[in-house]
Amino acid sequence: MLLRKSTEGAVRIGLRGRCEVGRQQHPRRAMNSSFDDPDYDYAASIAERAMRAMVEQRIPPTPTNFAIWFQYFAGSHDDLRNAIDLLIDHNRPFDARTNQDLFETYVAPQVSAVVVETSERLHTLMGVAKEFLTTAIADNRSQIQAISEVAGQGKAGVDPKALVGQLMNELARAATRATRLEAGFAEKTRELDVIRDSLSKSEERARTDTLTGLANRGALDEFLRKAQATADWGEPLSVLLLDIDHFKTFNDNFGHGVGDQVLRLMAKVLREKVRPHDLPARYGGEELIAVLPNADLAACTELAERIRRGISECTITRRSTGETLPGISVSIGVAQYRAGETITDLIERCDRALYLAKGGGRNRVVTEVEADRAATAG
């Protein structure tokens, strides 16, 4: 999926499935992802437009798909609107995978069960720690009082031998309590280590695409924001966007299971070819992306060519039968960030280069320079 800032105004779906911009018939309202308290007429008009668009795009009217298009027409999520606009502009199908990506990325970020469980465990541990500290304070008070009593007996002329014995007993009890307290805290510290590890793994899963193992859109957006801040100070920043050639035909011929295997293979090649500080990510559907900080257009193009060759040399075997399947190729677009522009602008130039590669016969790398030249000549 691609992001682009849309023109201000309400958006409606035209007869040919492309976005057309018109004047808003309803004022934009502040609505969060749960659609807080819109009035009936407004909500009904948005719902009607959402359903009409889903019919025109042949999108199954499921609750999750409806939520996507309700937010799209409500204008409550700019990134979602931008993504859908570009999907329509490029005549991308709203298949099940795209719809799922839209919903999970923009509509319903979920709080994982791990986070909920971790919160409950932390609450329990805090309660136990509080009990430990309360007990320790009470024990210290008791010990101080007992030692004070022993000291008072010394002034009263009690047998020194008996006093020493009492003092030793109090100190032994104090040592026992301290050992018990230390053991309790050590156990809880180990539990905290387990919780910290669980949170770390949960965070990593939340930033990872489950199919390819690459960074997902959330992690990509965060990385791009940081890379952009550095690039605005003069460091080069480039992006390559790759798309698997004839992937729909491949899926139709061999099944989505084999298609998923191909996506994982493409992700593996991409991960192995980029540098350690680059970010390979899944961009949406069969599109993968790599963000290359401190790399100019020439360096990114060279890397893209190595990736293209590496993928074209891969052998794909059907696991169930051992059958060798037809080879796969990719088309790649490359662009370099220009200081002061938006990331959306950068991705759009990269996307135009990618589509020139597609239109030029596929299995090619095309740069934004070539795309600009072609646009000028055309």
N, C-alpha and C positions, 0 to 999 in steps of 0.2 A: 504494500500500500504506500501511497505517496502523500506527502503533506504539502498544502499550498494555501496561502492566504486567499480567501475568497473576497470578491467585491462586496462592499457593504450593501445590504438589502436582503429581502427575503428571497429564498431560492425555490423554484418550482421545477418539476420534472416535465420536460417537453415530450412531444409525441415520439421523437427519435431517441429518447433516453438520455439526452444531454442536459446539463444544467443551464437554465436560463435565469437571468436576474431580473426581478421586477420590484416594484415598490411593495413595502410591507403593508399588509392589510390589518395587522395587529401590531401594537407596540411590543418591542422586545421586553421580556420580563425576566427578572432574575429568578432562575429555577435551578436547583441543584440536581444531582443525579437521581434523587428519589422523587423528582417532580413535586416539590413542596407546594401544596395548596394553590394550584392555578384555578381561576374561576371556570365555571362549566362551559360557557360559550367558547372561551379561548381554547381550553383543552379539547373540546369537541372538534373545533376547526383544525387544530394541529393533528389530532388523531385521524381525521378524514383525509388530510393531505398525506399523512404517513402511509395509510392503507392504499391510497391510490398509487403512490410511488412504488410500493412493494408489488402491486399487481403489474405495473408497467415494466418493472425490472425482473418480474417472475421470481420474486423472493418468497419463500414459504412464510405465511403469516403466523409464525410462532411468537410466543411472548418475548423472547430475547431479541428476535429480529424487529418486532414492533418497538421495543425500547430503543433500539438504535435509531430508527427512523423518526420516532417521536422527538428524540433529542435533536436530531438533525434539523427538523423543521421548527422546533422551538427556539433554535439558535442559542441553546444553553451551553454548547461545547464547541468552541472554535476549532480545535484540533480534529474533532470528529467530522465537522462540516468540511474542513479542508481535505481530509482524507477521502471522503465520499465524492467530493467534487472532482478530484483527480482520477479516481477510479472510473467515474462516468466519462470524463474527458478523454480518457485513453481506452474507452470501450472495454473495460475489464469486466468479466462476469462476476456477479455476486454469488459465488458458489458457497458450499457449506463451510469450507475452510476460511474463506474471506470473511463471511458473516461472523464466524466464531472469533476470528482475530479482531474484528471491529468491536464486538461486544466485550471481549476480555481486556482489550487495550484501552477503550475509551468509556465504556458504560459502567461496568461492574467490577472494579478491582476488589478482589476478595481478601478478607483477613484470614490467613491460613489457620487451620486447626492447630498447627504447631504453635503459633503465636498465642492463641487462646489458652492452650494447655500450659505454655510457658508462663503466661501471666498468672495463672492459678498457682503454679508451683512456686513462683516468686513470692506471691502473697503468703503462702504457707510458710516458706522459709523465713520471711520477715517476722511472722508471728513467733516462730521458734526462736529466732535470734533475740527477739524482745524478751521472751521468757528466760532465756539464758542470762541476759544482762540483768533482769530483775532479780533472778536467783543469786547472781554474783554479788549484786549490791547488798541484798539481804544477808548473805553469808559474811561479807566483809563487816557489816555492822555487828553481826553476832560475834565475830572473831575479835573485833575491837573491844566490845563490851566484856567478853570473857577475859581478854588480856588485862583490861583495866581492873577487873575483879581480882585477878591474880596479883597485880601490882598493889592493890589495896590491902590484900592479905599480908604482903611482904612488909608493909608499913606497920601492920598490927602485930608483928612479931611471930608470925606463923613459921613453922619449921622450914628452913630453906630447901631441904631435900624434897619435901612435899610440894613446895612452890615450883621447883625445877621440873618435877614430874608433871604437874598440871600444865606448865608452860609448854613442855615438850608435847603433851597430848593435844593442846590447842594448835600448835604449829603443825603437827601431823595431820590433824583434821583439815586445817587450811590447805596443806599441800595436796591432800586427797581431793578436796573440792576443786582446787585449781587444775589438777590433772584431769578430773572428770569434765570440767568446763572446757579445757583445751581440746580434749578428744571430741566433745560435742561440736565445737566450732570447726575442727578439722573435717569432720564428717559433712557438715553443711557447706564448707568451702568446696569440697569435692562435688557436692550436688550443684553448686553454683557453676563450677567448671563445666559440668555436663549441660547445664542450661545454656551457658554461653556458647558452647559448641553447637547445640541444637539451634540456637538463634542464628549463628553464623551460616549453618547449612540451609536453614529456612530462607535466609536472605539471598543466598546464592541461587536457590531454586527459584525464588521470585524474580530473579534477574536473568533466568536462563530459559530459552525456548526448549520445550520438552522433547520435540521431535529431533532437532538437529544438534542440541547441546551447545549451540552458539548463544550469544547474548540476545535477549529479546528486545522488543521496541522500547520498553521502559529504560533498560540499561543503555541502549543505543542513544536515546534522547539525552540522557544524563551525560554520557561521554561526549556527545557532540556539543553540548552547552559549555562544558569545560574546555574542550579543544578550541571552540570558537573564541573564548576569552583570551586564550594564548595567541591564537592566530591574529587577532585584532592588534596585537603588539608587534606583528611583523613575521612571526614564524609561519612557514608554509603549512598548509593543511589541504589534503586531497581526499577524494572519495571515489571509490569504484562501485558500480552497481551492476550485478550480473543476473541474468535471467536464463533459465534452461530452455534451449531451443526445442520446439515441438513437444513440450512436456505434456500437454493435454492429450495429444495423440498417443504418446508413450503410456500414459495412464489408461487410456481407453483400450489399448492393445494388450497391456500386461497387468492391469489392475493397480489400485491405489497402494496396495501393500508393497509392490515392487517400486512404485513411484516414491513412496516414503524412503525406501532403501536407497534410491538414487539421490534424494535430497540429503540424506545423511552422508553419502559418499562425497557429494559436492561440498558439504560443510567441512568434511575432514580435509579435503584438498585445500580449501580456503584457509582453514586454521593452520595447516602446516606451511603454507606459503608466506603468510604475513609475518611481520616482525613481532617480537614479544610485546612491544608497547602499542601495537596497532589493535584495533577492535574489529573482529569479524562478527557479524550479526545476521540474524534472519530479518529481512525487511517485510516480508509478507508473501504468502503463497509460495511460488517457486523462485522468488527473488531473494538473493543474498546481497549483503553490502559489506564493505570494509572501509573503515575510517583510518586514514594514515596521517597522524600528526608529524610535523617536520618532514614532509615529503612533498616535493613540487609535482607539477603535472607530468614531467618526463619520467620521474622516478615511479610515480603511480602507474603510468602507462606501461612501463617496463614490467612492473609486478603483475599487472593485469594480463599481459601477454604470457607470462610464465604460468599464471593460473589457468588461462585458456588452454595452453598446450598440455598442462598437467591433467586437466579434466578430459581432454580429447584422447589422451593416452590410456585412460582408465578402462578396465575390463569389467563389465557388469554381468554377474552370474545370478540366475534365479536360485535362491537357496533351496527351495523345495525339490527341484529337479536337477540342479547342476547345469542347466541350460545356459549357454552364453548368449546374452541379449545384444541387440544392436547398440553401438556406441552412442554416447551422449556428447553434445557440444553445448557451449554457452556463448551468449553474446554479452559484451561488457561495455558499459559507458563510463567515462572517466572525466572528472572535473576538479578544478582547484578553487578553493575558497578565495573570495575577494573581500578585502577588509571592509567592514561596515555593512555588508549585505546580511540577509537572513539565511539561516540554514535551509529554509524552504527554497530560496533562490538557488542555492548550491545544488540541492537535490534535483530541482527541476532541470537544471542544465545537464546534470549527469543523466537524468532520465531521457532527455532529448537525444543525447549521444547514444544511449542504449537503443532507442528506437530507430535511429539511423543505422546502427549495426544490424538490427533485425531486418530493416527494409533493404539493406545492402547485401543480403545473402546469408546472414547469420554466421555463427562461429567466427566472430570478428571482435576486435577491440577498436572503439571509436572514441575520440576525445571531444571535449566541448568545442575546441578550435575547429575541428572538421565539421561538427554540427552547425556552428555559426556560419562557416563558409558555405555549407550546403543550403542553409536557410537564405543567405544573401543571394546565392546564385539562382535559387528557386523562386 
